[in-house]
Amino acid sequence: MRPYDIILKKRNGGKLSREEIRYMVLGYVRGEVTDYQMAAWLMAIYFRHMDEEETFYLTEAMIDSGERVDLSSIPGVKVDKHSTGGVGDKTTLVVAPLVSSCGLPVVKMSGRALGHTGGTIDKLESIPGFRTDLPLEEFVENVKRCGIAIVGQTLNLVPADKMIYALRDATATVDEISLIASSVMSKKLAGGSDAFVLDVKVGTGAFMKELDEARRLAKLMVEIGKRFGKRVVAVLSDMNNPLGKAVGNSLEVLEAIDTLKGNGPRDLLELSLTLGALMLELAGISKDAEEGKKLLVEKLESGEALEKFREMVRAQGGDERVVDAPEEVLPISCSVVEVRARESGFISWMDTEKIGLAVMALGAGRKRKEDSVDHSVGVVVEKKIGDFVERGDVVFKVHYSKKSELTEALGMLERSFKISGEPPKEIQLIKEVIR
């Protein structure tokens, strides 16, 4: 078997066998397939695509490139939740303690984001002392004792994905649905959970800009999960607006805690309840999503979900005062400038990706993997699509630091929204559920 023949076969539109795909993936990890050969293969896939079976084989090979997590010692059904990434998406911080308070063990490995704001791990590390690098034994023990743990991906999980994604990023082959689906599902499946709820974002702030694209991706990931014998549900959710108001690490932790106290923004609460209810349904804790939502609301109103968040923070070494006095504990910059509306009317459109890039320019995200994030900076979105503004009303509150590229960030924010005289169509947050 030669890389040349496999590249040529896919370039000409042929269907690859399991053996050919494993040869390329595992050979690349071992150094037997070169960067230029893998780049050529990825470009052939980009233009010729992979069908469902090929994508399954690709996912399987990527999983087999590294370790797998064994969660069998944790009793009960383990349900994981994954988001394809959005602006202001802090749902894990709400959903994880919420479903754990219902008796569902939450075993969550999350990553650090490259671009926009930080990932879930970066957000949690805004809390002084919070440890995300727990060894596997301590991670599992925390779940057994507390019912919840959220850690970084410190094990040698799916090294093929890390290597291939870096090459995709450098060769403009990121946005191919089969490559996205195998990347997401290989990491989820290697993590050892029994079932998955996937939050697939769609809109200006999402990787998938069009509903049809997002639906194709969601269906493919659901099918891959089924082929591995897992229970999978996908939710298509809107990302034409930022989720909630806060965009930035500490600001998002603050908003998540407010939501657990019952004071959060409506859209963040709605999405969190939807995802959490599906997790309870997959685990068999509720008979359907409607019953699950009722149970989750009870846990919010009783304060049990908030206490579960406190328990997690304490167990992972964080300052639990963050629950009661988050603004005193979290590093949030006091240097604030405002972006105001230049005319009166309705916010009719937002370029949510531009808002995310503005927050990255402030220092809340990474342009390169080795960059550190500034937990103190970010944006509070005071007005969103459909809101009426008077001239001079505050649209964004910008928290910045000395290291922020403030002029660049403000310029992007100024260009990130439009105002018109007529109200726009109401945005539907939950667009579809794919089972």
C-alpha positions in Angstrom: 0.0 0.0 0.0 1.4 3.5 -1.0 0.2 6.9 0.1 0.4 8.0 -3.6 -2.2 5.4 -4.7 -4.6 6.3 -1.8 -4.3 10.0 -2.6 -4.9 9.3 -6.3 -7.9 7.1 -5.6 -9.6 9.8 -3.5 -8.6 12.6 -5.9 -10.4 10.7 -8.7 -13.6 10.3 -6.5 -13.0 6.7 -5.4 -14.3 5.3 -2.1 -11.6 4.4 0.3 -11.5 1.1 2.3 -11.1 0.8 6.1 -7.5 -0.4 5.5 -6.6 2.5 3.2 -7.9 5.1 5.7 -6.1 3.4 8.7 -2.9 3.3 6.6 -3.0 7.0 6.1 -4.1 8.0 9.6 -1.9 5.7 11.7 1.0 6.0 9.2 0.9 9.8 9.7 1.0 9.5 13.5 4.0 7.1 13.2 5.8 9.4 10.8 5.5 7.0 7.8 3.2 9.3 5.9 4.7 12.8 5.3 3.1 16.2 5.9 2.9 16.9 2.2 1.2 13.5 1.5 -1.3 14.0 4.3 -2.0 17.6 3.1 -2.6 16.3 -0.4 -5.0 13.6 0.9 -6.9 16.1 3.0 -7.3 18.3 -0.1 -8.6 15.4 -2.1 -11.1 14.7 0.7 -12.1 18.4 0.8 -13.0 18.3 -2.9 -14.3 14.7 -3.3 -15.7 14.3 0.3 -16.2 11.1 2.2 -19.5 9.1 2.6 -20.9 8.0 5.9 -19.0 4.7 5.9 -15.6 6.3 5.1 -16.2 8.9 7.8 -16.9 6.1 10.3 -13.6 4.4 9.3 -11.8 7.7 9.7 -13.2 8.3 13.1 -12.3 4.7 14.1 -8.7 5.1 13.0 -8.3 8.4 14.8 -9.6 6.9 18.1 -7.2 4.0 17.6 -4.2 6.4 17.4 -4.2 7.0 21.1 -5.6 6.1 24.5 -9.2 5.5 25.5 -10.8 6.5 28.9 -12.4 3.7 30.9 -15.3 5.0 32.9 -16.8 1.6 33.8 -16.0 2.1 37.5 -18.5 5.0 37.6 -22.0 3.7 38.2 -24.9 4.7 35.9 -25.1 6.0 32.3 -22.4 8.5 31.5 -23.8 11.3 29.1 -21.4 13.9 27.6 -22.4 17.2 26.0 -20.5 18.9 23.2 -20.8 22.2 21.4 -19.4 23.0 18.0 -18.5 26.4 19.4 -20.0 29.8 19.5 -19.7 33.3 20.9 -20.7 33.5 24.6 -21.4 29.8 24.8 -21.0 29.0 28.5 -23.7 26.3 28.6 -21.4 23.6 30.0 -21.0 25.7 33.2 -24.7 25.7 33.7 -25.7 22.3 32.3 -23.1 20.2 34.1 -24.1 21.1 37.7 -27.7 21.3 36.7 -27.9 17.7 35.4 -25.5 16.4 38.1 -27.9 17.8 40.8 -30.5 15.4 39.3 -28.3 12.4 39.9 -26.7 12.1 36.5 -22.8 11.7 36.8 -21.1 14.4 34.7 -17.8 13.2 33.3 -16.6 16.1 31.2 -13.3 16.5 29.3 -13.1 19.9 27.6 -10.6 21.7 25.5 -9.0 25.1 25.3 -10.3 27.2 22.4 -8.1 28.6 19.6 -9.8 31.9 18.5 -12.7 33.9 19.9 -13.0 33.5 23.6 -11.4 30.7 25.6 -12.9 27.3 25.9 -14.7 25.8 28.9 -11.3 25.1 30.6 -10.1 28.7 30.2 -13.4 29.9 31.7 -13.1 27.7 34.7 -9.5 28.7 35.2 -10.8 32.3 35.8 -11.8 31.0 39.2 -8.7 31.3 41.5 -7.2 28.0 42.4 -9.5 25.9 40.1 -7.6 22.8 38.9 -8.4 21.4 35.4 -5.4 19.1 35.2 -6.6 16.3 37.5 -5.0 12.9 36.9 -7.5 10.3 35.6 -7.8 8.5 39.0 -8.6 11.8 40.8 -11.0 12.8 38.0 -12.9 9.5 38.3 -12.9 9.7 42.1 -14.3 13.2 42.0 -17.2 12.0 39.9 -17.9 9.1 42.2 -17.8 11.4 45.3 -19.4 14.6 43.9 -21.2 13.4 40.8 -19.3 15.9 38.7 -15.8 16.9 37.3 -14.7 19.0 34.4 -11.1 18.7 33.3 -8.8 19.4 30.4 -7.9 16.7 27.8 -4.6 15.8 29.5 -4.4 12.2 28.3 -3.0 11.0 25.0 -6.5 11.0 23.5 -6.7 11.0 19.6 -3.2 12.3 18.8 -4.1 11.9 15.1 -6.8 14.6 15.5 -4.3 17.1 17.0 -1.8 16.4 14.2 -4.4 16.4 11.3 -6.3 19.4 12.6 -3.0 21.5 12.7 -2.4 20.5 9.1 -6.1 21.3 8.1 -5.8 24.7 9.7 -2.6 25.4 7.6 -4.0 24.1 4.3 -7.5 25.6 4.2 -9.2 22.2 4.6 -10.9 22.8 8.0 -14.5 23.2 6.7 -15.2 19.8 5.3 -18.1 18.1 7.0 -16.6 14.5 7.1 -13.4 15.9 8.6 -15.3 18.0 11.2 -17.6 15.1 12.2 -14.7 12.6 12.6 -12.7 15.2 14.6 -15.5 15.9 17.0 -16.8 12.3 17.4 -13.3 10.7 17.8 -12.6 12.8 20.8 -16.0 12.2 22.3 -15.9 8.5 21.8 -12.4 8.1 23.1 -13.6 9.9 26.3 -15.6 6.8 27.3 -19.2 8.1 27.7 -22.2 6.1 26.9 -24.4 8.8 25.2 -23.9 12.3 23.8 -25.9 15.4 23.3 -24.4 17.6 20.5 -25.1 21.3 20.3 -24.5 22.2 16.7 -24.4 26.0 16.2 -25.6 27.7 13.1 -25.4 31.4 12.1 -23.0 34.3 11.7 -21.1 33.3 14.9 -20.9 29.6 14.1 -18.6 27.4 12.1 -21.6 26.3 10.0 -23.3 29.5 8.7 -26.2 27.8 6.9 -28.9 25.6 8.4 -28.6 22.9 5.7 -24.9 22.6 6.4 -25.4 22.4 10.1 -28.1 19.8 9.6 -25.9 17.6 7.5 -23.1 17.8 10.1 -25.5 16.9 12.9 -27.0 14.0 11.1 -23.6 12.6 10.2 -22.3 12.8 13.8 -25.5 11.2 15.1 -25.0 8.3 12.6 -21.4 7.9 13.6 -22.4 7.6 17.2 -25.0 5.0 16.3 -22.4 2.9 14.4 -20.4 2.8 17.6 -23.4 1.7 19.6 -23.9 5.0 21.4 -27.1 7.0 22.0 -26.7 10.4 20.3 -29.0 13.4 20.0 -28.1 16.7 18.2 -29.6 20.1 18.7 -29.4 22.8 16.1 -29.2 26.1 17.9 -28.9 29.7 16.7 -25.7 31.7 16.7 -26.8 34.8 14.8 -26.8 36.5 18.3 -24.2 35.9 21.0 -25.5 33.5 23.6 -26.4 35.4 26.7 -24.9 38.8 27.2 -21.3 38.0 28.4 -18.5 37.2 26.0 -15.1 36.7 27.7 -13.9 34.2 30.3 -14.6 35.7 33.8 -17.6 37.5 32.5 -19.1 34.2 31.2 -18.4 32.5 34.6 -20.2 35.4 36.3 -23.2 35.0 33.9 -23.3 31.2 34.4 -23.5 31.6 38.2 -26.2 34.2 37.8 -28.1 31.7 35.7 -27.8 29.0 38.3 -29.2 31.6 40.8 -32.2 32.0 38.5 -31.1 35.5 37.2 -29.6 34.6 33.9 -30.5 35.7 30.4 -33.5 33.9 28.8 -31.7 32.4 25.8 -28.9 30.9 27.9 -31.4 29.4 30.3 -33.6 28.0 27.4 -30.7 26.3 25.7 -29.3 24.9 29.0 -32.7 23.4 29.9 -33.0 21.9 26.4 -29.6 20.3 26.4 -29.9 19.2 30.1 -33.3 17.6 29.5 -32.0 15.6 26.6 -29.1 14.4 28.7 -31.6 13.2 31.4 -33.7 11.5 28.8 -30.7 9.6 27.3 -29.7 8.5 30.8 -33.2 7.3 31.6 -33.6 9.6 34.5 -36.7 11.2 32.8 -39.1 9.5 30.4 -38.9 12.4 27.9 -37.4 15.9 27.5 -40.5 17.6 28.8 -40.3 15.7 32.1 -36.6 16.4 32.2 -37.1 20.2 31.9 -39.5 20.2 34.9 -37.0 18.4 37.0 -34.2 20.8 36.0 -36.4 23.8 36.8 -37.0 22.3 40.3 -33.3 21.9 40.9 -32.7 25.5 39.8 -35.5 26.9 42.0 -34.4 24.8 45.1 -30.8 26.0 44.8 -29.5 22.4 44.4 -27.9 23.2 41.0 -26.0 26.1 42.4 -24.8 24.0 45.4 -23.5 21.4 42.9 -21.5 24.1 41.2 -20.0 25.1 44.6 -19.2 21.4 45.3 -17.4 21.1 42.0 -15.4 24.2 42.6 -14.4 23.1 46.1 -13.5 19.6 44.9 -11.2 21.0 42.2 -9.4 23.4 44.5 -11.2 26.6 43.4 -12.2 29.5 45.6 -15.8 28.6 46.5 -16.5 32.3 47.5 -17.0 32.7 43.7 -20.6 31.3 44.2 -21.6 34.0 46.7 -19.5 37.0 45.6 -18.3 36.3 42.1 -17.5 39.9 41.3 -15.1 40.1 44.2 -13.4 36.8 43.3 -13.2 36.8 39.5 -10.6 38.9 37.7 -12.8 41.4 35.8 -11.2 44.5 34.4 -12.5 47.8 35.7 -11.3 49.6 32.5 -14.5 49.9 30.6 -15.4 51.7 27.4 -18.8 51.7 25.7 -20.0 51.4 22.1 -23.2 53.3 21.5 -25.8 53.3 18.8 -25.4 56.1 16.3 -29.1 56.2 15.3 -32.4 55.1 16.6 -34.2 51.9 15.4 -34.1 48.2 15.7 -31.0 46.0 15.8 -31.7 44.1 12.6 -28.5 42.1 12.1 -25.3 41.1 14.0 -22.1 39.7 12.7 -21.5 37.5 15.8 -18.2 36.2 14.5 -16.9 39.8 14.4 -18.0 40.2 18.1 -16.0 37.1 18.9 -12.9 38.3 17.0 -13.2 41.7 18.8 -13.1 39.8 22.1 -10.1 37.9 20.9 -8.4 41.2 20.1 -9.0 42.3 23.7 -7.0 39.2 24.8 -9.7 36.8 25.8 -8.9 34.2 23.1 -5.8 32.8 21.3 -4.4 33.5 17.9 -1.8 30.8 18.4 -1.9 27.7 20.6 0.9 29.0 22.8 -0.9 32.3 23.6 -2.2 32.8 27.1 -5.7 34.3 27.7 -6.6 37.3 29.7 -9.4 36.2 31.9 -10.3 39.8 32.9 -11.4 41.2 29.5 -14.5 40.8 27.4 -17.7 42.3 26.1 -21.1 42.6 27.6 -23.7 42.7 24.8 -26.4 45.1 26.0 -28.6 45.0 22.8 -29.2 42.1 20.4 -31.2 41.4 17.3 -34.8 42.6 17.7 -34.0 45.1 20.4 -35.0 48.8 19.9 -32.3 51.4 20.6 -32.4 55.1 20.9 -29.4 57.1 19.5 -26.7 57.0 22.2 -27.9 53.8 23.9 -25.1 51.4 24.9 -24.9 48.4 22.6 -21.6 47.0 24.0 -19.7 47.4 27.3 -16.0 46.6 26.6 -13.7 45.5 29.5 -10.1 45.9 28.4 -6.6 45.8 29.7 -3.3 47.4 28.8 -2.4 44.5 26.5 -5.7 44.7 24.6 -5.7 45.8 20.9 -8.5 48.2 21.9 -8.7 50.3 18.7 -9.0 47.1 16.5 -11.6 45.6 18.9 -13.8 48.8 19.0 -13.6 49.1 15.2 -14.9 45.5 14.8 -17.7 46.1 17.3 -18.8 49.3 15.5 -19.1 47.3 12.3 -20.8 44.2 13.9 -24.4 45.4 13.9 -27.0 47.2 11.8 -29.9 49.3 12.8 -33.1 49.6 10.7 -36.5 51.2 11.0 -38.4 47.9 10.9 -38.2 45.1 13.5 -36.6 42.0 12.1 -38.1 38.5 12.2 -37.9 36.9 15.6 -35.0 34.5 15.9 -35.8 30.9 16.9 -33.1 29.7 19.3 -33.7 26.0 19.1 -34.0 25.3 15.4 -34.3 21.5 15.3 -33.6 18.4 17.4 -32.1 15.4 15.4 -32.4 12.0 17.0 
